Amino acid sequence: MTATLPIYDDVVDAGRTLEGVAHRTPVLTSRTLDARLDARVFFKCENFQRVGAFKFRGGYNAVAKLSAAQREAGVVTFSSGNHAQAIALASQLLGVAATIVMPRDAPAAKKAATLGYGARVVEYDRRSQDREQVARSLVEEQGLTLIPPYDHPDVIAGQGTAVKELLEETGPLDALFIPLGGGGLLSGSLLAAHALSPDCAVYGVEPQAGNDGQQSFRTGRIVRIATPDSIADGALTQGLGELTFPLIRQYARDVLTVSDGQLVQALQFFAERMKMVVEPTGCLGAAAVFNEIVPVRGKRIGVLLSGGNVDLSAYAGFLQSA
Ligand SMILES: *Cc1c(COP(=O)(O)O)cnc(C)c1O
C-alpha cells in the first residue's frame, strides 16, 4: 500500500479547505415520516451540493492538496459520473487543467456538462479499451496526476465533511445510513461519526444486485464482482478499495442492501412529500430506513442523500412506475 489511511484530523482539515467553496447543505426533516416510523430522521441533502452530489467535496479537497508542480501538470480521472463533474469543476475553480476519460458512447449531456466546466474529454471504446489503462497512459505520457473516485486519502477526507456538518448540527445520533459504492463516502463518514458520535451505529447501504461490500464486510476480505445491474448507477462498483475497506471493516456496524423497487419508492417519497429530486443512488440510505431493514423505532437517525443527478426522462419513468 502506497498511501496511508486518513484520520479524523484530515476530515477537519478538508472542512477548512472547503469553507466558502462547497455548500453547507441543508438538513431536512419530515413530520409525516417521523410519525410513520416513530423516529426522528435527519436528511443531509447533498443533492443540493455543487455539481449535485457530495463528490465535489472529495474532488475539490484532492485537487487543492496537490503540489504546485502537480497542479501545473494537470489532473486526470476516469469516471463518467458525478466524480468527473466534481473534478472538472474543482479544477476550474483552482486553475488546474483537468482531463476526463469517458466512453465514446457516454450520454451527450454528461459530455457537455464536463466540457462546460472547462475540462478536456478523452474518449475510449468501452468494448476494446480499459478506462483505467487509458488514464494511466496519460499519467505516464503527460505527467498528469490521477485522482480516483474513492480510493484516495484526500478524497475520503473530503467526503467525510458532509457527516461532520450533519453531526455538528444534530448532535449525537443513534444510527446513520450511507450510500455505498467504492466506499469513499462511507469511510469518510465513519471517521467523522467515530469522532463526533462514537456510539452511533453506521451502516453502508448498497444495491441488492451488487452486494460486494456486504460480502467483503462479512468475510473480512475484499470480494470483487462483475459490474452489477441496478438503477443505482453511482454505486455500480466491482469492489471496495485498499483504503476504504479497512476503514469500513473497522468502524461500520454492517452493510445492508435494498432492491431497485425500494429505491424507486424512496425517490417517489422525496418527490411527493419533500419536493426534491434525489437520484436512485442517493436514495440507498433512505430506502434502508423506510423499509426498516434494521430497527429504527424510537431512534435519532441520520440519512445521507448523496446526489440528485438523474436523467429527466428516466426520472419521469421512475415517478410513473407503481
Ligand atoms: C459516487 C456516489 C456514491 C458512492 O460513493 P462511494 O464513495 O463510491 O462509495 C453514492 N451516491 C452518489 C450520488 C454518488 O455519486
The ligand as a Tripos MOL2 file, in Angstrom:
@<TRIPOS>MOLECULE
LIG
   15    15     1     0     0
SMALL
NO_CHARGES

@<TRIPOS>ATOM
      1 C1        -20.2500    8.0810   -6.0840 C.3       1 LIG1
      2 C2        -21.5930    8.1030   -5.4880 C.ar      1 LIG1
      3 C3        -21.9420    7.2270   -4.4330 C.ar      1 LIG1
      4 C4        -20.9930    6.1750   -3.8920 C.3       1 LIG1
      5 O1        -19.8550    6.7670   -3.3100 O.3       1 LIG1
      6 P1        -18.5550    5.9050   -2.9850 P.3       1 LIG1
      7 O2        -17.6040    6.8570   -2.3790 O.co2     1 LIG1
      8 O3        -18.0710    5.3320   -4.2850 O.co2     1 LIG1
      9 O4        -18.9850    4.8180   -2.0720 O.co2     1 LIG1
     10 C5        -23.2020    7.3480   -3.8690 C.ar      1 LIG1
     11 N1        -24.0980    8.2460   -4.3290 N.ar      1 LIG1
     12 C6        -23.8120    9.0860   -5.3460 C.ar      1 LIG1
     13 C7        -24.8500   10.0510   -5.7830 C.3       1 LIG1
     14 C8        -22.5430    9.0460   -5.9560 C.ar      1 LIG1
     15 O5        -22.2720    9.8840   -6.9740 O.3       1 LIG1
@<TRIPOS>BOND
     1     1     2 1
     2     2     3 ar
     3     2    14 ar
     4     3     4 1
     5     3    10 ar
     6     4     5 1
     7     5     6 1
     8     6     7 2
     9     6     8 1
    10     6     9 1
    11    10    11 ar
    12    11    12 ar
    13    12    13 1
    14    12    14 ar
    15    14    15 1
@<TRIPOS>SUBSTRUCTURE
     1 LIG1         1 GROUP 0 **** ****
